[in-house]
Amino acid sequence: MSSVKLVNEKPVSLAELKDKLEEIQKRDEQLSFRGNKVKDYLNKLVKLDSKKSQELVKKIESLEIPRIKDRQIVKVVDVLPSDLEDMKALMTGETTTITDENMQKIVEAVKEYLPKSKKK
């Protein structure tokens, strides 16, 4: 039995996953049953296109928040917390401690990317 060796691990936003799935669909002309289920899920859930999600990732990274991890940034981009309470709920269960001030900076960065109906 061959062993699989993990070369690189990188978190991927849902918008990027949606783009990859569209590329696979163009290449293969048809998605599998699971692929279609994932596509339906992503169509309902993804709020930003991949370009805007990458912009938001860069914006959050530019805030230079100590100890924040790439997977946490991707989670923020996928969920788009609209206030500090949403941000705290998103970070619940994480081992990394981020101050309220830094969480508020993230929320402010996210606000301009929120869909009109979700802004508070």
Residue frames relative to the residue before (quaternion, step in Angstrom):
aa qw qx qy qz dx dy dz
M 1.0000 0.0000 0.0000 0.0000 0.00 0.00 0.00
S 0.3668 -0.7368 0.5227 0.2221 3.57 -0.87 0.92
S 0.3307 -0.7336 0.5569 0.2060 3.52 -1.12 0.64
V 0.3674 -0.7098 0.5623 0.2123 3.52 -1.11 0.76
K 0.1688 -0.7850 0.5915 0.0738 3.53 -0.86 0.99
L 0.3331 -0.7405 0.5556 0.1788 3.54 -0.74 1.10
V 0.2193 -0.8033 0.5460 0.0923 3.54 -0.59 1.18
N 0.8040 -0.0348 0.0944 0.5860 3.55 0.91 -0.96
E 0.1042 -0.7750 0.6208 0.0554 3.55 -1.06 0.75
K 0.0897 0.7928 -0.5920 0.1136 3.55 -0.72 1.12
P 0.4110 -0.7023 0.5136 0.2722 3.61 -0.78 0.92
V 0.1801 -0.7822 0.5931 0.0632 3.55 -1.04 0.86
S 0.4190 -0.7005 0.5155 0.2608 3.56 -0.89 0.91
L 0.6373 -0.5346 0.3893 0.3956 3.55 -1.24 0.39
A 0.6102 0.5508 -0.3480 0.4508 3.60 1.09 -0.66
E 0.6547 0.4923 -0.3079 0.4840 3.59 1.00 -0.81
L 0.6292 0.5312 -0.3245 0.4655 3.57 1.04 -0.79
K 0.6285 0.5348 -0.3239 0.4626 3.57 1.02 -0.81
D 0.6516 0.5062 -0.3082 0.4736 3.60 0.98 -0.84
K 0.6490 0.5136 -0.3151 0.4645 3.59 0.96 -0.86
L 0.6493 0.5164 -0.3124 0.4627 3.56 0.99 -0.83
E 0.6326 0.5169 -0.3234 0.4775 3.59 1.06 -0.72
E 0.6235 0.5244 -0.3330 0.4747 3.60 1.06 -0.72
I 0.6491 0.5086 -0.3118 0.4720 3.59 0.96 -0.84
Q 0.6510 0.5148 -0.3190 0.4577 3.56 0.99 -0.82
K 0.6417 0.5057 -0.3240 0.4770 3.61 0.99 -0.74
R 0.6702 0.5110 -0.2906 0.4530 3.56 0.98 -0.89
D 0.7923 0.3260 -0.1504 0.4933 3.57 0.81 -1.04
E 0.4133 -0.7388 0.4201 0.3270 3.58 1.37 -0.18
Q 0.8002 0.0689 -0.0315 0.5949 3.59 1.15 -0.45
L 0.3443 -0.7337 0.5482 0.2065 3.55 -1.05 0.78
S 0.5495 -0.5790 0.4809 0.3627 3.55 -1.25 0.42
F 0.7153 -0.4132 0.3256 0.4600 3.56 -1.30 0.07
R 0.6812 0.4751 -0.2862 0.4779 3.59 0.87 -0.95
G 0.6263 0.5471 -0.3327 0.4447 3.56 1.01 -0.80
N 0.6597 0.4968 -0.3007 0.4771 3.58 1.01 -0.81
K 0.6282 0.5242 -0.3352 0.4673 3.59 1.03 -0.73
V 0.6541 0.5015 -0.3046 0.4773 3.58 0.97 -0.88
K 0.6362 0.5310 -0.3260 0.4550 3.59 0.98 -0.83
D 0.6461 0.5118 -0.3167 0.4694 3.61 0.94 -0.86
Y 0.6469 0.5237 -0.3045 0.4631 3.56 0.96 -0.93
L 0.6912 0.4793 -0.2829 0.4609 3.57 0.84 -0.97
N 0.6257 0.5431 -0.3418 0.4436 3.60 1.01 -0.74
K 0.6871 0.4651 -0.2780 0.4840 3.59 1.08 -0.70
L 0.7682 0.4362 -0.1889 0.4289 3.56 0.99 -0.86
V 0.6719 0.5243 -0.3131 0.4191 3.61 0.91 -0.86
K 0.2247 -0.8117 0.5336 0.0770 3.55 -0.75 1.14
L 0.7635 0.2856 -0.1501 0.5595 3.58 1.17 -0.61
D 0.4501 -0.6275 0.5373 0.3392 3.55 -1.19 0.42
S 0.6909 -0.5090 0.3023 0.4149 3.58 -1.20 0.36
K 0.6131 0.5540 -0.3621 0.4314 3.62 1.04 -0.66
K 0.6925 0.4567 -0.2792 0.4836 3.59 0.86 -0.94
S 0.6365 0.5192 -0.3479 0.4520 3.60 1.01 -0.69
Q 0.6444 0.5025 -0.3234 0.4771 3.60 1.04 -0.71
E 0.6085 0.5402 -0.3453 0.4676 3.59 1.08 -0.71
L 0.6744 0.4952 -0.2916 0.4636 3.56 0.93 -0.92
V 0.6041 0.5393 -0.3538 0.4679 3.60 1.02 -0.73
K 0.6773 0.4872 -0.2940 0.4662 3.59 0.87 -0.94
K 0.6386 0.5292 -0.3268 0.4532 3.57 1.02 -0.79
I 0.6662 0.4835 -0.3014 0.4811 3.59 0.95 -0.87
E 0.6357 0.5181 -0.3304 0.4673 3.60 1.00 -0.77
S 0.6544 0.5267 -0.3178 0.4397 3.60 1.02 -0.75
L 0.5597 0.5964 -0.3925 0.4208 3.60 1.22 -0.29
E 0.2317 -0.8239 0.4835 0.1838 3.57 1.34 -0.34
I 0.1562 0.7952 -0.5584 0.1774 3.53 0.78 1.11
P 0.4472 -0.7136 0.4652 0.2727 3.59 -0.70 1.04
R 0.8706 0.1687 -0.1535 0.4358 3.52 -1.21 0.81
I 0.4886 0.6394 -0.4715 0.3606 3.66 1.13 0.06
K 0.3008 -0.7740 0.5393 0.1401 3.55 -0.94 0.93
D 0.6603 -0.5171 0.3709 0.3988 3.57 -1.24 0.48
R 0.6632 0.5101 -0.3205 0.4441 3.60 0.91 -0.85
Q 0.6293 0.5188 -0.3360 0.4711 3.59 1.12 -0.59
I 0.6241 0.5269 -0.3326 0.4713 3.57 1.04 -0.76
V 0.6539 0.5070 -0.3091 0.4688 3.58 0.94 -0.89
K 0.6282 0.5308 -0.3311 0.4626 3.57 1.03 -0.78
V 0.6339 0.5216 -0.3227 0.4711 3.59 0.99 -0.82
V 0.6665 0.5032 -0.3018 0.4598 3.60 0.91 -0.90
D 0.6675 0.5031 -0.3043 0.4569 3.60 1.00 -0.76
V 0.7536 0.3997 -0.2080 0.4787 3.59 0.94 -0.91
L 0.1410 -0.8243 0.5253 0.1570 3.61 1.09 -0.76
P 0.0465 -0.8235 0.5654 0.0068 3.62 0.42 1.16
S 0.3126 -0.7984 0.4926 0.1490 3.57 -0.81 1.03
D 0.7936 0.1050 -0.0891 0.5927 3.60 1.24 -0.19
L 0.7301 -0.4453 0.2957 0.4257 3.55 -1.33 0.19
E 0.6280 0.5420 -0.3388 0.4439 3.60 1.02 -0.74
D 0.6410 0.5063 -0.3171 0.4818 3.60 0.99 -0.83
M 0.6493 0.5223 -0.3085 0.4587 3.56 1.02 -0.85
K 0.6477 0.5068 -0.3148 0.4739 3.58 0.97 -0.83
A 0.6445 0.5159 -0.3196 0.4651 3.58 0.98 -0.83
L 0.6417 0.5337 -0.3116 0.4542 3.56 1.05 -0.79
M 0.7340 0.4166 -0.2257 0.4866 3.58 1.03 -0.78
T 0.4196 0.6945 -0.4760 0.3391 3.59 1.27 0.02
G 0.7809 0.3056 -0.2396 0.4893 3.54 -0.90 0.89
E 0.5662 0.5727 -0.3923 0.4443 3.57 1.25 -0.11
T 0.4518 -0.6883 0.4982 0.2720 3.55 -1.09 0.69
T 0.6101 0.5489 -0.3428 0.4572 3.58 1.23 -0.39
T 0.2523 -0.7555 0.5868 0.1457 3.56 -0.94 0.89
I 0.0405 -0.7747 0.6309 -0.0138 3.55 -0.80 1.09
T 0.4697 -0.7017 0.4601 0.2743 3.57 -0.79 1.02
D 0.6394 -0.5285 0.3999 0.3898 3.55 -1.27 0.46
E 0.6267 0.5415 -0.3441 0.4424 3.59 1.00 -0.76
N 0.6817 0.4758 -0.2863 0.4764 3.57 0.94 -0.88
M 0.6186 0.5223 -0.3450 0.4749 3.58 1.07 -0.69
Q 0.6388 0.5196 -0.3251 0.4649 3.58 1.02 -0.77
K 0.6062 0.5419 -0.3501 0.4651 3.61 1.06 -0.69
I 0.6466 0.5115 -0.3148 0.4703 3.58 0.98 -0.85
V 0.6459 0.5215 -0.3178 0.4581 3.60 0.92 -0.91
E 0.6543 0.5074 -0.3137 0.4648 3.59 0.96 -0.85
A 0.6426 0.5117 -0.3200 0.4721 3.59 1.04 -0.74
V 0.6685 0.5093 -0.2908 0.4574 3.58 1.04 -0.78
K 0.5712 0.6616 -0.3726 0.3116 3.60 1.01 -0.81
E 0.6941 0.4723 -0.3036 0.4505 3.61 0.90 -0.78
Y 0.6767 0.4691 -0.2894 0.4882 3.61 1.25 -0.25
L 0.4851 0.6793 -0.4296 0.3445 3.59 1.26 -0.10
P 0.4999 -0.6036 0.5108 0.3534 3.57 -1.09 0.62
K 0.6617 -0.5479 0.3365 0.3856 3.59 -1.08 0.69
S 0.6940 0.5013 -0.2894 0.4281 3.61 0.91 -0.84
K 0.6985 0.4821 -0.2812 0.4478 3.64 1.13 -0.49
K 0.5142 0.6546 -0.4298 0.3497 3.63 1.16 -0.33
K 0.2164 -0.7767 0.5818 0.1070 3.55 -1.01 0.90
